[in-house]
Amino acid sequence: MRVVVADDAVLLREGLAALLEDHGLDVAARVGNPDALLAAVAEHEPHLAIIDIRMPPTFTDEGLLAAVEIRKRHPATAVLVLSQHVEIGDALAMVASGGGFGYLLKDRVLDVDDFLDAVRRVATGGSALDPEIVQALVASRRPRAPALDALSARELEVLGLMAEGQTNAGIASRLWVAERTVEAHVRAILMKLDLPESDSHHRRVLAVLRYFEAMRRDGEVRRL
Amino acid sequence: MGHRHIALSGAAILPLAGMGLTAWFDVAHGAPMDMGMAELVATSIGVAVTAGLGWRILRSRPGHTVGRILLVMSYVGVLTSFFEVYAFNGFVNPGRGLPLQTAADVASSASWVTAYAALTALAFFFPDGRLPSPAWRPFVYASTVAFTGAWLAVTLQPGRQDEPFQHMLNPVGQAWLAGPGQAIVAVFMVGMLVTMAVAAGAVAERYSASSGVERLQLKWLAFSVGLVPVALGTCYLGGWLFHSDAAASVALQSALVLVPASVGVAVLRYRLYDIDRIMNRTAVYFCVTVALGAVYITASLVVGVVAGGGSALSAAIATLLTVVAFRPVRATLQDAVDRQFSRANYEGRRMVSAFVDDLRHGQSDPGEVEAVLARALDCPTLRVWLWVPSTGTYVSTGGTEIGLDRAAVDAMTRVDLGGAHHALVVLPPDGVVEADRASSVLGEARLALQVAALRAEVIVQSSVAAEARVRLVEATFEERRRLERDLHDGAQQRLVYLGITLRRLQKSLPAQARILEPALDQAVQQVSAALADLRSIARGAVPSRLSKGLGAALQDLAATAPLPVHLDLSAEPAPASVEAVAYFIACEAVTNAVKHASANALTVATLREPTGLRLRVSDDGIGGAEFAAGRGLAGLRSRVEANGGVIDLLSPPGAGTVLEVTLPCE
């Protein structure tokens, strides 16, 4: 798989690239700013671009904007955004917008297996959302989300893993249950949350993510 | 110019020399020393003053008619005195045989006509030496004719002379003036009176058409001319009471001095001496003297009746009562005179003292002092500049600073109280507001101006403090931002790199060294934990979500809270440093509520107001919260107040808690 790595810190850029190469990925380019990133993606047409969210010139969310831009211009290239902080709103909005988006904390890199799994998932059109973010979402009690309370503990777990973007197989291995069981739980969840059934697992994941996003926006009154 | 100067000085000194001559003559011929000498001295003084003033006026304003009139008056005075002395000496020492003594007596007998003529001339030409309008010229001619005729009529009057020359007959007396000629005399006398009345009319017309400076000058003339009958009356009264003619004579002489003196002042120095105040005070003190005199007399009489007449006790008590009565009598009469004659002054002072009273009772705003003074002095362009000692500048009553240079400051009226400078008042140029009225009204307003100045000082100080606080808050925020950035760029990156290195090391271990894997795993876990710690520290410094605004950060807070949190957010942003403070306060408040309130749900609301950001955190819990020392809410209040904000807590037991914080910002 061809990958482009973008991070303005040289150490991290090289370290990450080396780690990926260790595990057999082809790092086509290493860049340090959004313009170079777009150029590299245009040139190499990688399967995935791994992007640090903070880049010059303002060091706020250039990486995020570049990721959106890449998805627009090169739909064949997936993006995986790495952030140092838990920023729920951005992450959720991005990942729920469609497949081929991933949002992870930088520390996640150190869980090498999970990281590579997420890399492969996103590159093949799936989603990845950092577990820490999902935890925060699921654990909180929303004012108008009684439906969540209707789920059992196990179902909540499954829901969380779905939100992370895990496949049924992935969920099954995490929870030490059969895939069939997972499938049953998923259907129950979709029904209880009144989400559309779908053959594509990926679409289900998106439905769940959108559900969380809507839930998050819910209960707010915006005043001018 | 030099010749004229000398000629003028000579003309002025001549009368004085003449008086000296007269005196010498009197003494040399052994004239009686009683009243005569005193009268001569007084007349000399009068002549000297008149001549001197005439000279002074003509020196600074050459050709000024009033100056000429004064000089002529001094000459008339000298000649009259000389003729009188001459005649009198001849009478007393008949054996000396002074020639023309009769003639001298005759010449001096009509001097009163010349005196009135001079006065009339003065009335026509005062104060600028010109007639009010060319239309008056015929009247001046008529007046000249009338007075000349009158003088001739008196001089040529046949018959006996006045005392003490009854034995003499007028040598130039015209017989035909006695019988039918009396009619002619009468005509001239009447004509004289008429022209005097006309002259008075000229003065009246000038007065009504005048304003400012000219009006002040005319007031001087009126004052001095008015003094004459008053002085005369008083002295006749004194003469009657104390049986002395000397008083009357002295009074008359001093009146003759005062009139030219005041005329001179009016022409030359009206600006220095405030005629309104002088007239006002003269009237007041005259009445006060009369009133106190009455008090003394009454008290003496009463006590005399009770305790026996003529005792020292009655005198003592009467004096005591008079002394005690002085202040209230003066104050009452001052007020009455002001109300009667200086109405504007009285009204102005009353307005200001009413304002000061309201100020004392907290019913009016010190900033209104400028408007009140403008009304009191009837002067819409009046301005008040308040002195702020801490910044060394002047501000208007509205609070705007003004730069004033030395020259401008010197031209304004200073108001000080208790030795401290408080304000400057800008009055229009001289004459529009009488100085007396301005100074008494401003005097009344001193306290109000002091209060206004102090308040301006307080306002200036608070805004300085507020600015300092805003800068401090922003500086703190900047520092935190720097800290967060340093953490991110520095420690966090290194740790991730360390972790990656360890993982790669792990991967590349040869089979024999697999035993080291668990240890490496642990090492990486430690690195992850360190990263998590750093992350929470960075979040504590500046949550990255805040870069998207307070609303976004609060949404995250709500998303991760253990209780349901309703959000009610204002879309309008506030300065980043203020939003950061609000965010931390919201976090603390939510934590507090979660820990202590036993609530079912929380609500966090923000409202952006023109002067600040309002944050409200409310819950439906058990209430009963208070700012107890050492508890979370007290710390919250400290944080709020350190940022210049205001915190309100409403927490009735059993009815939930509402915490409202307002942080100031533009």
HADDOCK unambig.tbl for C-alpha pairs under 7 A between the chains (distance, minus, plus):
assign (segid A and resid 11 and name CA) (segid B and resid 497 and name CA) 6.67 0.50 0.50
assign (segid A and resid 12 and name CA) (segid B and resid 493 and name CA) 6.72 0.50 0.50
assign (segid A and resid 12 and name CA) (segid B and resid 497 and name CA) 5.63 0.50 0.50
assign (segid A and resid 15 and name CA) (segid B and resid 497 and name CA) 6.25 0.50 0.50
assign (segid A and resid 15 and name CA) (segid B and resid 500 and name CA) 6.38 0.50 0.50
assign (segid A and resid 19 and name CA) (segid B and resid 500 and name CA) 7.00 0.50 0.50
assign (segid A and resid 19 and name CA) (segid B and resid 504 and name CA) 6.27 0.50 0.50
assign (segid A and resid 85 and name CA) (segid B and resid 535 and name CA) 6.63 0.50 0.50
assign (segid A and resid 85 and name CA) (segid B and resid 544 and name CA) 6.90 0.50 0.50
assign (segid A and resid 87 and name CA) (segid B and resid 545 and name CA) 6.02 0.50 0.50
assign (segid A and resid 88 and name CA) (segid B and resid 556 and name CA) 6.21 0.50 0.50
assign (segid A and resid 89 and name CA) (segid B and resid 556 and name CA) 6.91 0.50 0.50
assign (segid A and resid 107 and name CA) (segid B and resid 496 and name CA) 6.40 0.50 0.50
assign (segid A and resid 107 and name CA) (segid B and resid 528 and name CA) 6.32 0.50 0.50
assign (segid A and resid 110 and name CA) (segid B and resid 499 and name CA) 6.00 0.50 0.50
assign (segid A and resid 110 and name CA) (segid B and resid 500 and name CA) 6.12 0.50 0.50
assign (segid A and resid 110 and name CA) (segid B and resid 503 and name CA) 6.97 0.50 0.50
assign (segid A and resid 136 and name CA) (segid B and resid 560 and name CA) 5.25 0.50 0.50
assign (segid A and resid 137 and name CA) (segid B and resid 559 and name CA) 6.24 0.50 0.50
assign (segid A and resid 137 and name CA) (segid B and resid 560 and name CA) 6.44 0.50 0.50
assign (segid A and resid 140 and name CA) (segid B and resid 559 and name CA) 6.17 0.50 0.50
assign (segid A and resid 140 and name CA) (segid B and resid 560 and name CA) 5.34 0.50 0.50
assign (segid A and resid 140 and name CA) (segid B and resid 561 and name CA) 5.74 0.50 0.50
assign (segid A and resid 140 and name CA) (segid B and resid 562 and name CA) 5.27 0.50 0.50
assign (segid A and resid 140 and name CA) (segid B and resid 563 and name CA) 6.87 0.50 0.50
assign (segid A and resid 141 and name CA) (segid B and resid 562 and name CA) 6.29 0.50 0.50
assign (segid A and resid 141 and name CA) (segid B and resid 563 and name CA) 5.73 0.50 0.50
assign (segid A and resid 141 and name CA) (segid B and resid 564 and name CA) 5.12 0.50 0.50
assign (segid A and resid 142 and name CA) (segid B and resid 564 and name CA) 4.85 0.50 0.50
assign (segid A and resid 143 and name CA) (segid B and resid 564 and name CA) 4.79 0.50 0.50
assign (segid A and resid 143 and name CA) (segid B and resid 565 and name CA) 6.53 0.50 0.50
assign (segid A and resid 143 and name CA) (segid B and resid 566 and name CA) 6.77 0.50 0.50
assign (segid A and resid 216 and name CA) (segid B and resid 559 and name CA) 6.60 0.50 0.50
assign (segid A and resid 219 and name CA) (segid B and resid 566 and name CA) 5.59 0.50 0.50
assign (segid A and resid 219 and name CA) (segid B and resid 567 and name CA) 6.37 0.50 0.50
assign (segid A and resid 220 and name CA) (segid B and resid 566 and name CA) 6.37 0.50 0.50
assign (segid A and resid 220 and name CA) (segid B and resid 567 and name CA) 4.72 0.50 0.50
assign (segid A and resid 220 and name CA) (segid B and resid 568 and name CA) 5.67 0.50 0.50
assign (segid A and resid 221 and name CA) (segid B and resid 567 and name CA) 6.54 0.50 0.50
assign (segid A and resid 221 and name CA) (segid B and resid 568 and name CA) 4.95 0.50 0.50
assign (segid A and resid 221 and name CA) (segid B and resid 569 and name CA) 6.41 0.50 0.50
assign (segid A and resid 222 and name CA) (segid B and resid 568 and name CA) 6.29 0.50 0.50
assign (segid A and resid 222 and name CA) (segid B and resid 569 and name CA) 5.40 0.50 0.50
assign (segid A and resid 222 and name CA) (segid B and resid 570 and name CA) 6.19 0.50 0.50
assign (segid A and resid 222 and name CA) (segid B and resid 571 and name CA) 6.59 0.50 0.50
assign (segid A and resid 223 and name CA) (segid B and resid 569 and name CA) 6.11 0.50 0.50
assign (segid A and resid 223 and name CA) (segid B and resid 570 and name CA) 4.89 0.50 0.50
assign (segid A and resid 223 and name CA) (segid B and resid 571 and name CA) 5.96 0.50 0.50
assign (segid A and resid 224 and name CA) (segid B and resid 570 and name CA) 5.72 0.50 0.50
assign (segid A and resid 224 and name CA) (segid B and resid 571 and name CA) 5.19 0.50 0.50
assign (segid A and resid 224 and name CA) (segid B and resid 572 and name CA) 6.51 0.50 0.50
